């Protein structure tokens, strides 16, 4: 079985799917542009708080967000 895409791919796909720039996504999540840039370029991983912000954002999206999260991280979050 192939390895699941990593977090940078998830952030990039989410952002592009929503038609947002890194700066716009950062504003939506309440984090800095630099934070989103580091996540997307694999130079940093989100903290637990960052993960909670992303999960909450996806829940609020309602359509598609939860599916995308589960596609990338269902093994890490078995309660989902």
BELDAPE-V254877 format. One line per field, one symbol per residue. ss: DSSP state (~ for helix, > for strand, _ for the rest). phi: phi as a letter, one per 40 degrees, with the letter a starting at -180 (. if undefined). psi: psi as a letter, one per 20 degrees, with the letter a starting at -180 (. if undefined). Layout:
# BELDAPE-V254877
ss->???
phi->???
psi->???
This chain:
# BELDAPE-V254877
ss->______~~~~~~~~~~~~___~~~~~~~~___~~~~~~~~_______~~~~~~~~~~~~~~___~~~~~~~~~_______
phi->.cccdcddccccccccccgbcccccdcccgbcdcccdccccgcabccdccccccccdccccgcgccccdcdcbdccbccc
psi->qqqqqrghhgggggghhikqrhggggghikrqghggggghjjiqqqrhggghggggghghhfohghggghhhjhhhmii.
